[in-house]
Amino acid sequence: MEETEHVARRLDRMLKNKKIDDESALKYLRRLRSIEMTLEILTKTGVGIIINKIRKESEDPEVATLGKNMIKQWKKLVPDKSEAPASCTNSVGNNNNDNGNNNDNKHSPESNNYNVCDDGGPQEAKRSRPSENKESTELSGNASRGFFPVHTLTTTDQVRLKAREMLQSALESGNIPSGAYESEFLAIRIESSIYDLFNNTDPKYKQRVRTRVMNLRDSNNPNLRLNVLMGHVSPDKLASMTSEEMASKEMKELREKYTKETIEDHQMAVTGGTETDLLRCGKCKQTKCTYNQVSCL
């Protein structure tokens, strides 16, 4: 573990200095490859995240290839879970974008604690969509410091699997910024948080999923999707947000304006006004009238 931490610190220093020494990086990667790696070491040192960033920012193809192969090999340390059935007979709602991007490459999560990633280096915005028979993974515990999850959250409920697919598709409906968290993991966490609110997949659960999907896809409110991808809005928070909270800044201002106008109109309707004999009523022609003073901005 100590040697792994030492190498991880050296590589991390390169990232912070934004200057990758390809020769040194290759030497450190080879040292790590010779170490007998365990899941505990990976999660405690966070070396997986560091190597993933190194391989993306390095201009040396050998560094990129070696780093990719090491990560692929380390993924085998994660215990396999039972797969969910492939057939889907129920759904949360219609989704015309189910045939989205089928790119097999995934954008690796920069960290698992849903805080904003402080990484200014160039990274690939790769997309993936979950199949209905793919195991879903929960990011929790010590995994928040590492590259691989410790616990897996699986479900065979076809409604929930479809909900996760729709949420991931919504998260990938636009450009994915550099440093964003992996959309598949975010979709799993969002769906799980929604499910925890209702403990079933009744119409209220389905409606909650639909509103999240629609707001994430809203082209007039791109900041919501970006804030979720970058970790500014956590999955738990998104699951419980109201429509007003998810709305764009412009929509919030418009609602406030209409609310203010409605209140003023209501106050004018219920206020008796000031009585005067200086004005003449346009209808009855009498001089006993009441009037309301309105301020014009």
N, C-alpha and C positions, 0 to 999 in steps of 0.2 A: 504494500500500500504506500509506503514512504517514497519508493522510487517512482511510482505512478504519480503521486502528488508533486514530486520534484519536476518531472517532465511536463506535467500539466501546467505548472506555474511558468515554466520557461516558454511554452507555446502561447500561454495566455498573455504573457508580456509582449510577445510579437504582435498579437492582435491589438493590444492597447496602444502600442507604438505605431500601429498601422503600417508596419514594415515587415513583410514576411521574408525571412532569410531561407530560401528554398533548400539550400544545402543543409543547414542546421535542422530545419523542419523535417527533412527526410531522415536525418540521423536519429532524431527523437522518435519519429514514427517507428523506425526499425527497432529501437529499444523497447517501445511499448508492445510491439508485436511479439517480442521474445518473452514478455511477462505473462505468467499464467493469470489471465483475467477472470474476475468473478463479478456477479451482479452487484454485490455489495460495494466492491471497489468502484464500479462504474457510477453507481448512484451517489456515493459519498464524495467522489473527486470531481464529478462533472466532466470527466475527460472526453466523453462522447460528444458533448456540445462543442468543446474546444476543437476537436479534430474535425468535426463537421464544418466549422467556420474556416479552419485552416485550409481544408481541401477546396473550398469554394473561392477563397481569396488568393490562393497560390497560383502562380503562372506556370509552375512546373507540372507537366502532365503526370510524371511519376508520383509526385506528392498527392495529386488529386486521386489517382488510381489506387495507390496504397491506402490512403485514408478511407476511400469508399469501400474497399475490400475488408478493411479492419472493422468498420462499422457493421457491414453485412455479417461478418463472422460473429461479432459480439451480440447481434440480435438473437442469435440462436440460444443465448443464455436465458432469454425470457421464456418461462414455461408456457407450453401450448395449452389452450383451452378448447373445449368442445365447440364446434362450429354450429351456427344456427342453420335451420333448413333454408334451402335456396328458394323455394316457391313462396310467392307472396299472394295471398288471397284477399287481404284487407288493406285499406289505405286510409291515411288521414285526410287526404284531399287531392284534388287534381293538381298535377304539376307538369306543365308543358315543357319544362326544361330538363326532364329526366335523362335525356340523351345528350347531356352536356359534354364537357371535356373528358375524354377517356384516357388522358395521359397517365401512364403508369407510374411516372416519377412523382414523388411526394416532396412537399416542402417540409423539411425536418423542423421540429419545434426547437426554438432557441433556448427555451426553458419551460418548465412545467408549472410555474407558480402564477402565471397569468399577470405578471407585472410587466411593465414596458421594457422591451429589450433595449439595452444601451449599447447597440452595435451599429456603428455607422458605415461598416464595410458593405460592398456590393454583395447581394445574395440573389439567388434565383427564386423567382416567384412561381413555383411549380404547383400544379393542381392535381388533386386526386378525388375520386368520388367513391364512397363505400358501397360495396356490393352487399346484398341482403344476407349473404352467408358469411360475411367477414366478422371476425371477433372484434369487439369494441373494447377500448382500453380506457381505464380511469386513471387520471393523473393525480396522485395523492401521496401522502407520507413523504418518505425520504426521496421519492422520485422527483420531487420539485427541485432538487438540486442537481439532478443528473439527466442523462439522455434517454434512459429507458424507464418505463413505468414499472412499479413493483406489483400493483394490484390490477386485475383486469375486471371490467364490468361487462358481463355478457347478458344477453337476453334473447329469447326465442320468440318473443311477441312480435308478430309481423307489423302491427300498427306502430310500435315503437321503432322498429328498424326502418320503416318507411319514413317516419318523422325525422329520424337522424339523417337519412339520405336527403330529404327536402331541405333541412337546415344547412347541411354542408353545401348543397347546390346553391342556396341563397348566399352563403358566405363567399362563394367563388363566382358570384354573378358579375363581378367587376375586377379591376386590377387588384392584385395582391401586393401590398407594399413590402419593401425589404424589411426583414426583421419580424414579420408577422408570425403568429403562432399557427400551427398546422390546423387547417379547417376541420379535418375529420375529428380530431380530439375535442375541439371546441364544440362541434355539433353534438358529440356524445355527452359532454358536460351540460350543455344547454337543455337537451332533451331529458336528461336524468333529473335536472333541477325542476323542470316542469312536471315530470312524473311524480316527484316527491311532494309537490303541492297538492296533488289530487289522489295519489296512490291508486290510480286506475286510468284506463284510456277511454273515459266517457266523453260525451260531446264537449264538455268544458275543457278537457285536456286537448282535444282536437282543435277547438277554437283558439286556445292559447298558442298552439303550435302554428296555426295558420297566420295569426296576427304577427308572430315573430318573423315568419318567412316573408310575409308581404312587406313589412317594414324594412327588413334587411335588403330586399330587392328594390325598394323604392329609389328610383333614380333621382328624385328630388331631395332625398335625404341620405346622401352617400356617407356622411360622417358617422352615422350609427354603425354601419358595417365596418368601417375602418377602425372605429373605437373598440369594437369587439375583437377584431383581428389583432390589434396592437395591445390589447389587455387593459385599455382604459375603462371598459365596461366588462365586468366579470360575467361568466355564464349564469351564476346565481342571480345577479342583479338583473340581467336581461330577462330571465324567466319570470320575474315578478313585476317588471316595469309596466306602467299603464300606457295607453295610447298617447296621452299627453306627454309623458316623460320620454317616449321614443320619438316624438315628432321633431322635425327640423326646427332650427332657430327661427326661420321665417314663419313657419306655421304657428309656433308658440306666440310670436309677436302678433300675428293676425288674430289668433284666438283671444289674446288679451285685449286687443282693440275692440273686437266684437262684444266681448263680455262687458267692457267698460261702457260701450254705447248702449247695450241692453239695460244695464243698471241705471244709466242716466235717463233713458226713456221711461223706465218703470217709475223712477222717482218723480219725474214730471207728471206722470199719469195719476199718481196717488197724492200729489201735493195740491192743496187747494188753491194756492197762489195768493197774490196780494190784491185786495179789493180796491178799486178806484172808480171815480166818476169822470176822469179826464179822457177816457177812451170810449169809443162807441163800438158796440158789437156789430160786426158785419152782417150777421144773420137777423137778429131781432131789432137792431137799431137802437137798443137801449144803452144808457150810459153807465149802468151798474154792472161793471165787469171785473173780472179777476185776470191777472196776468202772471207769467213766470219769467224770471230773468235768467237768461242763458248766456254763459260766457263763451265767446268765440276766440279760438286760439289762432 
